[in-house]
Amino acid sequence: MGTGSSFYIHTKREGQEPTLAIGVVKEKVLQQPQYQLHTVPNALNGMGGQQLFRFTVNVNGSDRVIPDLPANVEIASKGDETYTGNPQAMMQVVDSMMKTAKDELGRESYNNMILKVGEKQMELLNPRYAEEKQRDRTIKELVDHRKETDSKLDKILAFMQELTSPTKKQNP
């Protein structure tokens, strides 16, 4: 990934719509390597570490600085963002996100069943809970019955108004 190449940034935050930004690398700067203290290369020669780059990427006309991306990986994630210069690698990220969402949707009917069964079990275990649920069902039934009665009454009133309307009366 060098200057002028495409750069892909995928952001996925909980509760928000995921975004994909495609930019162009303006600058790629080697940063100080991060040394790891307890690795085999360190034990053998006292050296080691990972080369890190700082990228400046132009996305939609604005420059964005992305620090500390390792040099030896094709794709990197930090927090809720994933970075790559390879569109196929980013397609795998998006495909994985979609697969996870599909799996969760498949579990929705199972989770609904668990909630229904749990409600019944709670009613068996907790008499107060059962009373509250029965009260809620009764209130809902009464509200529904009231709405149905109001609708029928509105129809009757409209019919009576139609019968008594002077435009409907015919002269003998």
C-alpha positions as CSV (number, residue, x, y, z in Angstrom):
1,M,0.0,0.0,0.0
2,G,1.8,3.1,-1.2
3,T,1.0,6.7,-2.0
4,G,-1.8,7.0,-4.4
5,S,-3.3,3.5,-3.7
6,S,-6.8,2.8,-2.5
7,F,-7.4,2.5,1.2
8,Y,-10.6,1.0,2.7
9,I,-11.9,1.8,6.2
10,H,-14.8,-0.1,7.6
11,T,-16.5,1.2,10.8
12,K,-18.9,-0.9,12.8
13,R,-20.2,0.6,16.1
14,E,-22.8,-1.1,18.2
15,G,-26.2,0.3,17.5
16,Q,-25.1,2.3,14.5
17,E,-25.2,1.6,10.7
18,P,-21.8,0.3,9.6
19,T,-19.9,2.5,7.1
20,L,-17.4,1.9,4.4
21,A,-15.1,4.7,3.4
22,I,-12.8,4.4,0.4
23,G,-9.9,6.8,0.3
24,V,-6.5,7.4,-1.3
25,V,-3.2,7.1,0.5
26,K,-1.5,10.5,0.6
27,E,1.4,9.6,2.8
28,K,2.9,6.5,4.4
29,V,5.5,7.1,7.1
30,L,7.5,4.4,9.0
31,Q,7.1,4.9,12.7
32,Q,9.4,3.8,15.5
33,P,9.2,0.0,15.8
34,Q,7.5,-1.5,18.9
35,Y,9.9,-3.8,20.7
36,Q,8.5,-6.8,22.4
37,L,10.4,-8.0,25.4
38,H,9.6,-11.7,25.7
39,T,9.9,-13.1,22.2
40,V,12.3,-15.6,20.8
41,P,14.1,-13.1,18.5
42,N,14.6,-10.8,21.5
43,A,16.0,-13.6,23.6
44,L,18.5,-14.5,20.8
45,N,19.7,-11.1,19.6
46,G,18.1,-8.5,21.8
47,M,16.3,-7.1,18.7
48,G,12.8,-7.7,17.3
49,G,9.7,-5.7,17.0
50,Q,7.2,-4.8,14.5
51,Q,7.4,-2.1,11.8
52,L,4.4,0.3,12.1
53,F,3.3,2.8,9.6
54,R,1.2,6.0,9.9
55,F,-1.0,6.6,7.0
56,T,-2.6,9.8,5.9
57,V,-5.6,9.0,3.8
58,N,-7.8,11.4,1.8
59,V,-11.4,10.3,2.3
60,N,-14.2,12.4,0.7
61,G,-11.9,15.4,0.5
62,S,-10.7,15.3,4.1
63,D,-7.4,14.0,5.3
64,R,-7.4,11.4,8.0
65,V,-4.4,10.1,9.9
66,I,-4.3,6.4,10.8
67,P,-1.4,5.6,13.1
68,D,0.3,2.4,14.1
69,L,-0.7,0.0,11.4
70,P,1.6,-3.0,11.2
71,A,3.6,-3.5,8.0
72,N,3.4,-7.3,7.8
73,V,-0.4,-7.7,7.7
74,E,-2.9,-7.3,4.8
75,I,-5.7,-6.1,7.1
76,A,-5.7,-4.5,10.5
77,S,-8.4,-3.7,13.1
78,K,-8.3,-1.2,15.8
79,G,-11.3,-0.7,18.0
80,D,-14.4,-0.5,15.8
81,E,-12.5,0.1,12.6
82,T,-10.9,-2.2,10.1
83,Y,-8.3,-1.0,7.5
84,T,-6.9,-2.5,4.4
85,G,-5.6,-1.6,0.9
86,N,-7.1,-4.8,-0.6
87,P,-10.7,-4.7,-1.7
88,Q,-11.0,-8.5,-1.5
89,A,-9.9,-8.5,2.1
90,M,-12.5,-5.8,2.8
91,M,-15.1,-7.9,1.0
92,Q,-14.3,-10.7,3.5
93,V,-14.9,-8.3,6.4
94,V,-18.3,-7.2,5.0
95,D,-19.2,-10.8,4.2
96,S,-18.4,-11.9,7.7
97,M,-20.5,-9.1,9.1
98,M,-23.4,-10.1,6.9
99,K,-23.1,-13.8,7.9
100,T,-23.1,-12.9,11.6
101,A,-26.3,-10.8,11.1
102,K,-27.9,-13.7,9.2
103,D,-27.0,-16.1,12.0
104,E,-28.5,-13.7,14.5
105,L,-31.7,-13.4,12.5
106,G,-32.0,-17.2,12.4
107,R,-31.8,-17.3,16.2
108,E,-34.7,-14.8,16.5
109,S,-37.5,-17.4,16.4
110,Y,-35.6,-19.5,18.9
111,N,-35.1,-16.5,21.2
112,N,-38.9,-15.7,20.9
113,M,-39.7,-19.2,21.8
114,I,-37.4,-19.0,24.9
115,L,-39.1,-15.8,25.9
116,K,-42.6,-17.4,25.7
117,V,-41.5,-20.5,27.6
118,G,-39.7,-18.3,30.2
119,E,-42.9,-16.3,30.7
120,K,-44.9,-19.5,31.4
121,Q,-42.2,-20.8,33.7
122,M,-42.0,-17.5,35.6
123,E,-45.8,-17.6,36.1
124,L,-45.5,-21.2,37.5
125,L,-42.7,-20.1,39.9
126,N,-43.9,-16.7,41.0
127,P,-47.6,-16.2,41.8
128,R,-47.2,-12.4,41.9
129,Y,-45.7,-12.4,38.4
130,A,-48.6,-14.6,37.3
131,E,-51.1,-12.2,38.7
132,E,-49.4,-9.2,37.0
133,K,-49.4,-11.0,33.7
134,Q,-53.0,-12.0,34.0
135,R,-53.9,-8.4,34.9
136,D,-52.0,-7.2,31.8
137,R,-53.9,-9.7,29.6
138,T,-57.2,-8.7,31.1
139,I,-56.5,-5.0,30.5
140,K,-55.5,-5.7,26.9
141,E,-58.7,-7.7,26.3
142,L,-60.8,-4.9,27.8
143,V,-59.0,-2.2,25.7
144,D,-59.5,-4.3,22.6
145,H,-63.2,-4.9,23.4
146,R,-63.6,-1.2,24.0
147,K,-62.1,-0.4,20.6
148,E,-64.4,-2.9,18.9
149,T,-67.4,-1.5,20.7
150,D,-66.5,2.1,19.8
151,S,-66.1,1.0,16.1
152,K,-69.5,-0.7,16.1
153,L,-71.1,2.4,17.8
154,D,-69.5,4.7,15.2
155,K,-71.0,2.5,12.4
156,I,-74.5,2.6,14.1
157,L,-74.4,6.3,14.5
158,A,-73.3,6.8,10.9
159,F,-76.1,4.6,9.7
160,M,-78.7,6.4,11.9
161,Q,-77.4,9.7,10.6
162,E,-77.8,8.5,7.1
163,L,-81.4,7.3,7.8
164,T,-82.4,10.7,9.2
165,S,-80.5,12.8,6.7
166,P,-83.0,15.1,4.8
167,T,-81.2,14.3,1.5
168,K,-82.1,10.6,1.8
169,K,-85.8,11.2,2.5
170,Q,-88.1,10.9,-0.4
171,N,-91.3,12.9,-0.8
172,P,-94.5,10.7,-1.3
